[in-house]
C-alpha cells in the first residue's frame, strides 16, 4: 500500500512511496502531527540518483522492523534536496556543526517546532564498521525524548543559535589582494603533485578553485597556479571519474588518483566542467580541452537533454540495484564486442585488466597519453585516434544494450541557468553554433516554464508541473546564464534580463543585518534558522555568483547601485570565509575583478568581417577582468543605450570600432583587430 509520497511529483519522493514507513512530505501537516502526538520529527533528505540513499532505503526504509519504530515513535518526513535546497542547506549545516561532516542521505532528528537536536548521514540498520545501527539509534532517541527531553530541547536551541551565528553578522573585510594570496598558498599546500587535485581520497572536482587559479596565474605571475589547474583537468579527463566510453563526468572519485568514481552524473558538474575546460583552453590553447568540451556537450545531448528543452538533473549511480554496473568491463567482454585484435588494443588504451579494480571488473581510464600510446603501439597519432574513436563507439553501442542508470528527469532552474552559462561561454569561444543554440533553447524553456506570470521564478519542472519557489541559487545562476548569453550574442534583451534578476535579488533575498543574500526568499516559508551559504559546495555559492555579476554589470552599465551592492556582498562574504578563502573560489574571482585593473570594451558600428575579427579577439583571449557590449546601428543600439548609457556616444560611427575604457577613461578607438589584440594586455 502506498504512503503519502505517491502523490508527489519528485522522483526521489516517489521512490519511497511504497515504503512501509508512514512518510510525510515536508509541510505543516507533518509538524502539526508531531505537535499533536508529542513526537520528534525524523527528517531524511536525499535525491533520486544518490547511491547511499538507495542503500539506506533498502536496508532500513523498506524494513518492517525499522518502519514500526519510525511510525510509532517519530513523524518521518522525506525531502528531495533538489526540490528544496534551502531545507537541505539549513539542516546540512546543522549536521556539519554537530558531527563535523555531512553528506547524503542526511538524517536529522527535530523537535516538533523544527529545531535539530541530533544528526548524521547514512546509518546501517544494524551497527557495523564503527557506525551506530539505525534500530539502536531510534530506540535510544525515543528513550531520550521520553525520559530526558529537556536535554534534547536544549541541544535543539543551542544548534539553532549556532546556525544563526554561522550565517554571519554583517562585518566587512578589507578588500585587498591578501585573501587571494592566502588562498593560492593554501591550495598549493594541499595540491597533489602526483595526481592533480587537492588533498587525498575521496577527491572531488573543485571547479571554483580551478577558476581562481587561472586568474591568480595572471595576477600573481604564478605559472604554478596554471599548472595545478591544467594538470587537475587532464587527470580528471584521463581518469575513471570521466566516462571514457559514453562521456560525462561522474560525481567524485573515491581514490586519490581519480580512478574509481562514485558513478552518479550531475548536470551541475557537467556545466562547471565545460566552463573550466573552456577557460583552460583559452589560457593554454590545448586542443584536448576543446575536444573535452565537445564530449561533455555530446553526453548532455545524449542522456540529459529534456524533450521540450532544458536539461534533466542527473543520472543515477546504480543500475539493477548495484553501483556502476553499466560502466564496468572485463577483457573477455571487450573482446566479445571488438574481436581479439581491437579488443586487446582497447584494453591497453583503457586500462581494462583481469581482475580489474571494482568487484572483479575494470573501470575504463587512460593509463597513457594518446601520444605515448601511439609510440608504444607503433601507430601514427591520427591513425590511433581514429581507431580508438571507432572502438569507443562500438563499445558504447554494446553498453547501451545493458540496463541503464535511471535519469532524474526534473528540470532545475539554477542548474539549467548554469548550463546556459556553460554553453554560451563555450559556444562563443569555440565558435560552436550548436552550443549557442542549446543555451538559447534552455533560456527560452526557463522563461516559458519556470517563471510565474508575476515574474517569480520557480524551482523545478517535471512533466508539465512547475513547483516550489525559486531560491537564491536559481536567481543567481540564471542571471549568470543570461550574462554569458549577452557576452556571446550581444542581444540587449539578455542584458536586460540579467538586470531584472539582479534587482529581484534585493527584493526577495536581501538581509540587511548580514549584508548578504539569504537562500530563501522573504515570500517563502520561514525556517527555524537563516540559510546563508558560507562557501562553495557542489555549486558555487549564490552570494559569490551574485557579487561577481553585480560588479560586472555595474562596470559595464555605470550602474552605481549594482557596483555598491556587489562590493558590499563581496566584503561581508570575505569576512565570513576568513581563514578559509580557498573554499570560496568563485568569491575570489569576484575579488580579482573588483581589484582590477578591469576594463570595458565597446564594439560599435555595422556588422561585417572587421566586426567579426574584433569578436574573435575577445572570444579567443582569456580576459576575466574584461566586460564588453556591442552597439549596433538602429533600434538594437537604441535599446542598448537605455541599459548602457555610455554606449550612446558611438551612435554615429559608420565603420567598426573597438573602444577600450579603463579607470573611467576611454582610449583611442581601435580600427583593426590587430590594434585591439595589442591593447588587450591583461595585467
C-alpha positions as CSV (number, residue, x, y, z in Angstrom):
1,X,0.0,0.0,0.0
2,X,1.4,3.4,-1.0
3,X,2.1,6.2,1.5
4,X,1.6,10.0,1.1
5,X,4.6,10.3,-1.2
6,X,2.7,8.6,-4.0
7,X,1.0,11.9,-4.7
8,X,4.3,13.9,-5.0
9,X,6.0,14.8,-8.3
10,X,9.6,14.4,-7.1
11,X,11.1,11.2,-8.5
12,X,13.1,10.8,-5.2
13,X,10.0,11.1,-3.1
14,X,8.1,8.7,-5.3
15,X,11.0,6.1,-4.9
16,X,9.8,5.9,-1.3
17,X,6.1,5.8,-1.9
18,X,5.9,2.1,-1.3
19,X,7.9,2.0,1.9
20,X,6.2,0.7,5.0
21,X,7.4,3.9,6.6
22,X,4.5,6.4,7.0
23,X,6.3,9.2,5.3
24,X,5.1,12.8,5.2
25,X,6.3,15.3,2.6
26,X,7.8,18.4,4.2
27,X,4.9,20.7,5.3
28,X,2.7,21.9,8.1
29,X,0.8,18.6,8.2
30,X,3.9,16.8,9.4
31,X,4.8,19.3,12.1
32,X,1.1,19.5,13.3
33,X,1.2,15.7,13.6
34,X,4.4,15.9,15.6
35,X,3.0,18.5,18.0
36,X,-0.3,16.7,18.4
37,X,1.3,13.3,19.0
38,X,4.2,14.8,21.1
39,X,6.8,13.1,19.0
40,X,10.1,14.2,17.4
41,X,10.4,14.5,13.6
42,X,12.8,12.3,11.7
43,X,13.9,14.2,8.6
44,X,15.5,12.3,5.8
45,X,17.0,14.3,2.9
46,X,18.3,12.8,-0.3
47,X,17.9,12.8,-4.0
48,X,16.9,10.4,-6.7
49,X,20.4,9.4,-8.0
50,X,22.1,9.1,-4.7
51,X,23.8,5.6,-4.1
52,X,23.9,5.7,-0.3
53,X,20.3,6.9,-0.2
54,X,19.3,3.8,-2.1
55,X,21.3,1.7,0.3
56,X,19.6,3.1,3.4
57,X,16.3,2.8,1.6
58,X,16.9,-1.0,1.0
59,X,18.3,-1.7,4.4
60,X,16.0,0.4,6.6
61,X,13.1,2.2,5.0
62,X,11.9,-1.0,3.3
63,X,12.3,-2.9,6.5
64,X,9.1,-3.5,8.6
65,X,11.0,-3.5,11.9
66,X,12.5,-0.1,11.2
67,X,9.2,1.2,9.9
68,X,7.3,0.1,13.0
69,X,9.7,2.1,15.2
70,X,9.6,5.2,13.0
71,X,5.9,5.1,12.7
72,X,5.3,4.6,16.4
73,X,7.8,6.9,17.9
74,X,8.5,9.6,15.3
75,X,6.9,11.6,12.5
76,X,9.0,10.6,9.4
77,X,9.5,13.3,6.8
78,X,11.1,13.0,3.4
79,X,12.7,15.9,1.5
80,X,14.2,16.0,-2.0
81,X,17.2,18.2,-1.7
82,X,16.9,19.2,-5.4
83,X,13.3,20.5,-4.8
84,X,14.2,22.2,-1.5
85,X,17.9,23.2,-1.4
86,X,17.0,25.7,1.4
87,X,15.9,22.9,3.8
88,X,18.8,20.8,2.8
89,X,21.3,23.6,3.4
90,X,19.9,24.5,6.8
91,X,19.9,21.0,8.2
92,X,23.2,20.0,6.5
93,X,24.8,23.0,8.2
94,X,23.4,21.7,11.5
95,X,24.7,18.2,10.7
96,X,28.2,19.6,10.0
97,X,28.1,21.6,13.2
98,X,27.1,18.6,15.2
99,X,29.3,16.0,13.6
100,X,32.0,17.7,11.6
101,X,30.9,16.1,8.4
102,X,27.9,15.9,6.0
103,X,26.6,14.1,3.0
104,X,23.5,12.2,1.8
105,X,21.4,10.7,2.9
106,X,21.0,13.4,5.5
107,X,19.3,12.1,8.7
108,X,18.2,14.7,11.2
109,X,16.0,14.5,14.3
110,X,14.0,17.6,15.0
111,X,11.8,18.9,17.8
112,X,8.1,19.4,16.7
113,X,9.0,23.1,16.0
114,X,11.8,22.1,13.6
115,X,14.9,22.6,15.8
116,X,17.6,19.9,15.1
117,X,18.9,18.0,18.2
118,X,20.7,15.0,16.6
119,X,22.1,14.5,13.1
120,X,24.1,12.2,10.9
121,X,24.1,10.8,7.4
122,X,23.9,7.1,6.4
123,X,23.1,4.7,9.2
124,X,23.1,0.9,8.6
125,X,20.1,-0.9,10.1
126,X,22.5,-2.7,12.5
127,X,25.7,-1.2,13.7
128,X,28.9,-2.1,11.7
129,X,32.3,-0.6,10.9
130,X,32.0,1.9,13.8
131,X,28.6,3.2,12.6
132,X,25.7,3.1,15.1
133,X,22.8,0.9,13.9
134,X,19.7,2.8,12.9
135,X,17.5,0.5,15.0
136,X,19.6,1.2,18.1
137,X,19.6,4.9,17.4
138,X,15.8,5.1,17.1
139,X,15.3,3.3,20.4
140,X,17.9,5.5,22.1
141,X,16.4,8.8,20.9
142,X,12.9,7.7,21.7
143,X,14.0,6.8,25.2
144,X,15.8,10.2,25.5
145,X,12.7,12.0,24.3
146,X,10.5,10.3,26.9
147,X,13.0,10.5,29.9
148,X,15.5,13.3,29.2
149,X,13.6,15.7,26.9
150,X,15.0,18.9,28.4
151,X,18.5,17.9,27.3
152,X,17.3,17.3,23.7
153,X,15.3,20.5,23.6
154,X,18.3,22.4,25.0
155,X,20.5,20.8,22.3
156,X,18.0,21.9,19.7
157,X,18.0,25.5,20.9
158,X,21.8,25.6,21.0
159,X,22.2,24.2,17.5
160,X,19.6,26.7,16.2
161,X,21.5,29.6,17.8
162,X,24.7,28.3,16.3
163,X,23.1,28.2,12.8
164,X,22.2,31.9,13.3
165,X,25.7,32.8,14.3
166,X,27.3,30.9,11.4
167,X,25.3,32.9,8.9
168,X,27.5,36.0,9.6
169,X,27.0,39.2,11.4
170,X,27.5,41.8,8.6
171,X,31.1,42.5,9.3
172,X,33.0,43.6,6.2
173,X,36.5,42.6,5.2
174,X,39.0,45.0,3.8
175,X,39.1,44.5,0.0
176,X,42.7,43.8,-1.0
177,X,44.8,41.1,-2.6
178,X,45.7,39.3,0.7
179,X,42.8,36.8,0.5
180,X,43.9,35.8,-3.0
181,X,47.5,35.2,-1.9
182,X,46.3,33.2,1.2
183,X,44.1,31.0,-1.0
184,X,46.8,30.4,-3.5
185,X,49.2,29.3,-0.7
186,X,46.6,27.1,0.8
187,X,45.8,25.4,-2.5
188,X,49.5,24.9,-3.2
189,X,50.0,23.2,0.2
190,X,47.1,20.8,-0.5
191,X,47.9,20.2,-4.1
192,X,48.5,16.5,-5.1
193,X,51.7,16.8,-7.2
194,X,51.3,13.2,-8.4
195,X,47.6,13.1,-9.4
196,X,46.4,16.6,-9.5
197,X,43.5,17.9,-7.4
198,X,43.7,18.8,-3.7
199,X,44.0,16.6,-0.7
200,X,43.7,12.8,-0.8
201,X,40.7,10.4,-1.1
202,X,37.9,11.0,-1.7
203,X,38.7,13.6,-4.4
204,X,36.1,16.0,-5.7
205,X,36.1,18.2,-8.7
206,X,36.8,21.7,-7.4
207,X,35.8,23.9,-10.3
208,X,35.7,27.3,-8.5
209,X,39.2,26.7,-7.1
210,X,40.5,25.9,-10.6
211,X,38.9,29.1,-12.0
212,X,40.6,31.1,-9.2
213,X,44.0,29.5,-10.0
214,X,43.7,30.6,-13.7
215,X,43.0,34.1,-12.5
216,X,45.8,34.1,-9.9
217,X,48.2,32.9,-12.6
218,X,47.8,36.3,-14.3
219,X,47.6,38.5,-11.2
220,X,50.4,36.8,-9.2
221,X,52.6,36.0,-12.2
222,X,52.4,32.4,-11.0
223,X,52.7,29.7,-13.6
224,X,52.5,27.0,-11.0
225,X,48.8,28.1,-10.5
226,X,48.2,27.4,-14.2
227,X,50.0,24.1,-14.0
228,X,47.9,23.0,-11.0
229,X,44.7,23.8,-12.7
230,X,45.6,22.2,-16.1
231,X,47.1,19.1,-14.5
232,X,43.9,18.6,-12.5
233,X,41.7,18.9,-15.5
234,X,43.8,16.5,-17.5
235,X,43.9,14.0,-14.6
236,X,40.1,14.1,-14.4
237,X,39.7,13.7,-18.2
238,X,42.1,10.7,-18.2
239,X,40.8,9.1,-15.1
240,X,37.9,6.8,-14.3
241,X,35.9,9.7,-13.0
242,X,35.4,10.6,-16.7
243,X,33.3,8.1,-18.6
244,X,35.7,7.2,-21.3
245,X,33.1,5.3,-23.3
246,X,30.0,7.4,-23.1
247,X,31.4,10.7,-21.8
248,X,30.2,12.7,-18.9
249,X,31.8,13.4,-15.5
250,X,31.0,11.2,-12.5
251,X,30.3,12.9,-9.2
252,X,33.7,12.3,-7.5
253,X,36.5,9.8,-7.1
254,X,36.8,7.6,-4.1
255,X,40.5,7.3,-4.5
256,X,43.3,9.9,-4.9
257,X,44.2,9.0,-8.5
258,X,40.7,9.7,-10.0
259,X,40.5,6.0,-11.0
260,X,37.4,4.8,-9.1
261,X,34.4,7.1,-9.3
262,X,31.1,7.4,-7.4
263,X,29.2,6.8,-10.5
264,X,26.3,9.3,-10.5
265,X,26.5,12.1,-13.0
266,X,25.1,15.6,-12.2
267,X,24.1,18.3,-14.7
268,X,25.7,20.9,-12.4
269,X,29.1,19.1,-12.6
270,X,28.9,18.8,-16.4
271,X,28.2,22.6,-16.8
272,X,31.1,23.5,-14.5
273,X,33.4,21.1,-16.2
274,X,32.6,22.8,-19.6
275,X,33.4,26.3,-18.1
276,X,36.7,25.1,-16.5
277,X,37.8,23.4,-19.7
278,X,36.9,26.4,-21.8
279,X,38.9,28.7,-19.7
280,X,41.9,26.3,-19.6
281,X,41.7,26.2,-23.4
282,X,41.8,30.0,-23.6
283,X,44.8,30.1,-21.4
284,X,46.7,27.2,-22.9
285,X,45.4,26.6,-26.4
286,X,45.5,22.8,-25.7
287,X,43.3,21.0,-28.2
288,X,42.4,18.3,-25.6
289,X,40.5,20.9,-23.6
290,X,38.4,22.0,-26.6
291,X,37.7,18.3,-27.5
292,X,36.7,17.5,-23.9
293,X,34.1,20.4,-24.0
294,X,32.5,18.9,-27.1
295,X,32.5,15.5,-25.4
296,X,30.6,16.9,-22.4
297,X,28.1,18.5,-24.7
298,X,27.6,15.3,-26.6
299,X,26.9,13.5,-23.3
300,X,24.4,16.1,-22.2
301,X,22.6,15.9,-25.6
302,X,22.5,12.1,-25.4
303,X,21.5,11.5,-21.8
304,X,20.2,14.6,-20.1
305,X,18.5,16.7,-22.7
306,X,14.8,17.1,-21.9
307,X,12.5,16.6,-24.9
308,X,10.8,20.0,-24.6
309,X,14.0,22.0,-23.8
310,X,16.3,22.3,-20.9
311,X,18.2,19.5,-19.2
312,X,17.4,16.9,-16.6
313,X,19.1,16.9,-13.3
314,X,21.2,13.8,-13.0
315,X,21.9,10.2,-13.9
316,X,21.8,7.5,-11.2
317,X,24.9,5.9,-9.7
318,X,23.1,2.5,-9.6
319,X,21.5,0.1,-12.1
320,X,19.8,-3.1,-11.1
321,X,20.4,-2.2,-7.5
322,X,24.2,-2.2,-7.8
323,X,26.6,0.7,-8.3
324,X,28.4,1.3,-11.6
325,X,27.4,-2.0,-13.3
326,X,26.6,-0.2,-16.6
327,X,30.2,1.1,-16.9
328,X,32.3,-1.9,-16.0
329,X,34.2,-4.3,-18.3
330,X,36.4,-7.4,-18.4
331,X,38.9,-8.2,-21.2
332,X,36.6,-11.0,-22.3
333,X,33.6,-8.7,-22.6
334,X,35.7,-6.2,-24.6
335,X,36.9,-9.0,-26.9
336,X,33.4,-10.2,-27.4
337,X,32.4,-6.9,-28.8
338,X,35.6,-5.9,-30.7
339,X,37.3,-9.2,-31.6
340,X,40.8,-10.1,-30.3
341,X,42.9,-7.5,-32.1
342,X,40.9,-4.4,-31.4
343,X,39.9,-5.8,-28.1
344,X,43.5,-6.1,-26.9
345,X,44.2,-2.5,-28.1
346,X,41.1,-1.3,-26.3
347,X,42.2,-3.0,-23.1
348,X,45.7,-1.4,-23.3
349,X,44.2,2.0,-24.1
350,X,41.6,2.0,-21.4
351,X,43.4,0.0,-18.7
352,X,41.0,-2.9,-18.7
353,X,42.5,-5.9,-16.9
354,X,41.8,-9.1,-15.0
355,X,40.8,-8.9,-12.2
356,X,40.1,-5.2,-12.5
357,X,39.7,-2.8,-9.6
358,X,36.0,-2.8,-8.9
359,X,34.4,-6.1,-7.9
360,X,36.4,-8.1,-10.4
361,X,35.8,-5.7,-13.4
362,X,37.5,-2.7,-14.8
363,X,36.6,1.0,-15.0
364,X,37.9,2.4,-18.3
365,X,40.6,5.1,-17.9
366,X,43.6,6.3,-19.8
367,X,46.9,5.0,-18.3
368,X,48.9,6.6,-21.1
369,X,48.5,9.8,-23.1
370,X,47.5,9.4,-26.7
371,X,50.9,10.3,-27.9
372,X,52.6,7.8,-25.5
373,X,50.2,5.1,-26.6
374,X,50.8,5.8,-30.3
375,X,54.5,5.4,-29.8
376,X,54.0,2.2,-27.8
377,X,51.7,0.8,-30.5
378,X,53.9,1.9,-33.4
379,X,51.0,3.9,-34.9
380,X,50.6,7.4,-36.2
381,X,48.7,9.6,-33.8
382,X,45.9,10.3,-36.3
383,X,45.6,6.5,-37.1
384,X,45.4,5.8,-33.3
385,X,42.8,8.4,-32.5
386,X,40.6,7.3,-35.4
387,X,40.8,3.7,-34.4
388,X,40.1,4.5,-30.7
389,X,37.1,6.6,-31.7
390,X,35.7,3.6,-33.7
391,X,36.4,1.3,-30.7
392,X,34.7,3.7,-28.3
393,X,31.6,3.9,-30.5
394,X,31.3,0.1,-30.8
395,X,31.7,-0.3,-27.0
396,X,29.1,2.3,-26.4
397,X,26.7,0.6,-28.7
398,X,27.2,-2.6,-26.8
399,X,27.0,-0.9,-23.5
400,X,23.7,0.7,-24.5
401,X,22.2,-2.8,-24.5
402,X,22.8,-3.1,-20.8
403,X,20.4,-1.8,-18.2
404,X,21.0,1.9,-18.0
405,X,21.0,4.1,-14.9
406,X,17.8,5.9,-14.2
407,X,17.6,9.6,-15.0
408,X,16.3,12.1,-12.5
409,X,14.1,14.0,-15.0
410,X,13.5,17.1,-13.0
411,X,14.5,20.4,-14.8
412,X,16.0,22.6,-12.1
413,X,16.1,26.3,-12.7
414,X,19.5,27.1,-11.2
415,X,21.3,24.1,-12.7
416,X,19.9,25.0,-16.1
417,X,21.0,28.6,-15.6
418,X,24.5,27.3,-15.0
419,X,24.2,25.1,-18.1
420,X,23.2,28.2,-20.2
421,X,26.3,29.9,-18.9
422,X,28.5,26.9,-19.9
423,X,27.1,26.5,-23.4
424,X,27.1,30.2,-24.1
425,X,30.7,30.6,-22.9
426,X,32.0,27.5,-24.8
427,X,29.9,28.3,-27.8
428,X,31.4,31.8,-28.3
429,X,35.0,30.6,-27.6
430,X,34.8,27.6,-29.8
431,X,32.6,29.2,-32.4
432,X,30.1,26.4,-31.9
433,X,26.6,27.3,-33.1
434,X,25.1,24.2,-31.7
435,X,26.2,25.1,-28.2
436,X,24.9,28.6,-28.6
437,X,21.6,27.3,-29.8
438,X,21.3,24.9,-26.8
439,X,21.9,27.8,-24.5
440,X,19.2,29.9,-26.2
441,X,16.7,27.0,-26.2
442,X,17.3,26.4,-22.5
443,X,16.8,30.1,-21.7
444,X,13.5,30.1,-23.6
445,X,12.5,26.9,-21.7
446,X,13.1,28.6,-18.4
447,X,11.2,31.7,-19.3
448,X,8.2,29.7,-20.6
449,X,8.0,27.0,-18.0
450,X,9.7,28.1,-14.7
451,X,8.6,31.7,-14.4
452,X,5.2,32.7,-13.0
453,X,3.0,35.3,-14.6
454,X,4.2,37.8,-11.9
455,X,7.8,37.1,-12.8
456,X,8.6,34.9,-9.7
457,X,11.0,32.1,-10.6
458,X,10.0,28.5,-9.6
459,X,12.5,25.9,-8.6
460,X,11.7,22.8,-10.6
461,X,9.7,21.5,-13.6
462,X,8.7,17.9,-14.2
463,X,6.2,16.5,-16.7
464,X,4.5,19.9,-17.1
465,X,4.4,20.6,-13.3
466,X,6.4,23.6,-12.1
467,X,6.6,24.0,-8.3
468,X,8.4,25.4,-5.3
469,X,9.6,29.0,-5.1
470,X,13.0,29.6,-6.6
471,X,15.8,30.2,-4.2
472,X,18.9,32.3,-4.4
473,X,20.9,29.9,-6.5
474,X,18.1,29.8,-9.1
475,X,18.2,33.6,-9.5
476,X,22.0,34.0,-9.3
477,X,22.8,31.1,-11.7
478,X,20.0,32.1,-14.1
479,X,21.4,35.6,-14.1
480,X,24.9,34.2,-14.9
481,X,23.4,32.2,-17.8
482,X,21.8,35.3,-19.3
483,X,25.0,37.3,-18.7
484,X,27.1,34.7,-20.7
485,X,24.4,34.7,-23.4
486,X,24.7,38.5,-23.6
487,X,28.5,38.3,-23.9
488,X,28.1,35.7,-26.6
489,X,25.4,37.3,-28.8
490,X,25.2,41.0,-27.7
491,X,21.4,40.8,-27.6
492,X,20.3,43.7,-25.3
493,X,17.3,41.6,-24.1
494,X,19.7,39.2,-22.4
495,X,21.4,42.0,-20.5
496,X,18.0,43.4,-19.6
497,X,17.1,40.0,-18.1
498,X,20.3,40.0,-16.1
499,X,19.5,43.3,-14.6
500,X,15.9,42.3,-13.8
501,X,17.2,39.1,-12.0
502,X,19.7,41.1,-10.0
503,X,17.0,43.5,-9.0
504,X,14.9,40.6,-7.8
505,X,17.7,39.5,-5.5
506,X,17.3,42.7,-3.5
507,X,13.5,42.4,-3.5
508,X,13.4,38.8,-2.4
509,X,16.6,37.7,-0.7
510,X,18.4,40.7,0.8
511,X,19.3,40.5,4.5
512,X,20.4,43.9,5.7
513,X,21.9,42.9,9.1
514,X,24.1,40.3,7.4
515,X,24.9,42.4,4.3
516,X,24.2,39.5,2.0
517,X,21.5,37.4,0.4
518,X,19.6,34.6,2.1
519,X,18.9,31.4,0.2
520,X,15.2,31.6,0.9
521,X,13.0,34.5,-0.3
522,X,11.1,36.7,2.1
523,X,7.9,35.4,0.5
524,X,8.7,31.8,1.3
525,X,8.1,29.6,4.3
526,X,10.0,30.7,7.4
527,X,12.5,28.1,8.6
528,X,14.0,27.8,12.1
529,X,17.2,29.5,11.1
530,X,18.7,31.6,8.3
531,X,20.0,29.9,5.2
532,X,23.2,31.5,4.1
533,X,25.9,29.7,2.0
534,X,29.3,30.3,3.6
535,X,31.5,28.7,0.8
536,X,31.3,26.9,-2.5
537,X,29.9,23.4,-2.5
538,X,28.7,21.3,-5.4
539,X,27.7,24.6,-6.8
540,X,29.4,28.0,-6.5
541,X,27.8,29.9,-3.6
542,X,24.9,32.0,-4.6
543,X,26.2,35.1,-2.9
544,X,29.6,34.7,-4.7
545,X,27.9,34.4,-8.1
546,X,25.7,37.4,-7.3
547,X,28.7,39.6,-6.2
548,X,30.6,38.8,-9.3
549,X,27.7,39.6,-11.6
550,X,26.8,42.8,-9.7
551,X,30.3,44.1,-10.1
552,X,30.4,43.2,-13.8
553,X,27.1,44.7,-14.7
554,X,27.9,47.8,-12.6
555,X,31.2,48.2,-14.5
556,X,29.5,47.7,-17.9
557,X,26.5,49.9,-17.3
558,X,27.9,52.5,-15.0
559,X,25.2,51.5,-12.5
560,X,26.4,52.5,-9.1
561,X,23.7,50.6,-7.3
562,X,24.9,47.3,-8.8
563,X,28.6,48.1,-8.0
564,X,27.8,49.2,-4.5
565,X,25.8,46.1,-3.7
566,X,28.4,43.9,-5.3
567,X,31.1,45.4,-3.2
568,X,29.0,45.1,0.0
569,X,28.3,41.4,-0.6
570,X,31.9,40.7,-1.5
571,X,33.2,42.4,1.7
572,X,30.8,40.6,4.1
573,X,31.3,37.2,2.5
574,X,35.1,37.5,2.6
575,X,34.8,38.3,6.3
576,X,32.7,35.1,6.7
577,X,35.2,32.9,5.0
578,X,38.3,34.5,6.6
579,X,41.0,31.9,7.1
580,X,39.3,29.5,4.6
581,X,39.3,31.6,1.5
582,X,40.5,28.6,-0.7
583,X,37.0,27.1,-0.2
584,X,35.4,30.2,-1.8
585,X,37.0,30.2,-5.3
586,X,34.1,32.0,-7.0
587,X,34.2,34.8,-4.5
588,X,37.9,35.1,-5.1
589,X,37.1,35.6,-8.8
590,X,34.8,38.4,-7.9
591,X,37.5,40.0,-5.7
592,X,40.0,39.6,-8.6
593,X,37.6,41.5,-10.9
594,X,37.0,44.2,-8.2
595,X,40.7,44.8,-7.6
596,X,41.3,45.1,-11.3
597,X,42.6,46.5,-13.4
598,X,39.3,45.8,-15.1
599,X,38.1,47.3,-18.4
600,X,35.1,47.5,-20.6
601,X,35.2,47.3,-24.4
602,X,32.5,48.8,-26.6
603,X,32.2,47.4,-30.1
604,X,30.4,49.8,-32.4
605,X,29.5,50.1,-36.0
606,X,28.0,47.9,-38.7
607,X,28.3,44.1,-38.9
608,X,30.9,42.7,-41.3
609,X,34.3,40.9,-41.4
610,X,36.0,43.6,-39.3
611,X,33.4,43.3,-36.5
612,X,33.8,39.5,-36.6
613,X,37.5,39.9,-36.2
614,X,37.0,42.1,-33.2
615,X,34.8,39.5,-31.6
616,X,37.2,36.7,-32.3
617,X,39.9,38.7,-30.5
618,X,37.7,39.0,-27.4
619,X,36.5,35.4,-27.6
620,X,39.9,33.8,-28.1
621,X,41.7,35.5,-25.2
622,X,41.2,34.7,-21.5
623,X,40.1,38.1,-20.2
624,X,38.5,37.5,-16.8
625,X,38.6,41.2,-15.9
626,X,37.1,42.5,-19.2
627,X,33.4,43.1,-20.0
628,X,32.1,44.2,-23.3
629,X,29.0,45.3,-25.2
630,X,28.1,45.6,-28.9
631,X,26.4,48.7,-30.1
632,X,24.6,48.0,-33.4
633,X,23.1,50.7,-35.5
634,X,19.3,51.2,-35.3
635,X,16.8,50.0,-32.8
636,X,19.1,47.5,-31.2
637,X,21.6,50.2,-30.5
638,X,18.9,52.4,-29.0
639,X,17.8,49.6,-26.7
640,X,21.4,49.2,-25.6
641,X,21.7,52.9,-24.9
642,X,18.9,52.5,-22.3
643,X,20.9,49.8,-20.5
644,X,24.4,51.1,-21.1
645,X,24.2,54.9,-21.4
646,X,27.9,55.3,-22.3
647,X,27.3,53.3,-25.5
648,X,25.3,56.2,-26.9
649,X,28.5,58.1,-27.6
650,X,29.1,55.7,-30.6
651,X,25.8,56.3,-32.5
652,X,27.3,58.0,-35.5
653,X,30.2,55.7,-36.4
654,X,29.9,54.2,-39.9
655,X,32.8,51.9,-39.5
656,X,33.6,49.1,-37.0
657,X,35.4,50.4,-33.9
658,X,36.6,48.8,-30.7
659,X,36.9,51.3,-27.8
660,X,38.6,50.2,-24.5
661,X,37.8,52.0,-21.3
662,X,39.6,51.7,-18.0
663,X,39.5,53.7,-14.8
664,X,36.8,55.9,-16.3
665,X,39.0,56.9,-19.2
666,X,38.4,55.6,-22.8
667,X,41.4,55.1,-25.1
668,X,41.7,56.0,-28.7
669,X,39.4,53.6,-30.8
670,X,40.9,50.6,-32.4
671,X,40.1,50.2,-36.0
672,X,41.7,46.8,-36.6
673,X,41.7,43.5,-34.8
674,X,45.5,43.7,-34.5
675,X,45.2,47.0,-32.7
676,X,42.6,45.6,-30.3
677,X,44.8,42.5,-29.7
678,X,47.8,44.7,-28.8
679,X,45.6,46.8,-26.4
680,X,44.2,43.8,-24.5
681,X,47.2,43.0,-22.3
682,X,45.6,41.7,-19.1
683,X,47.6,43.0,-16.1
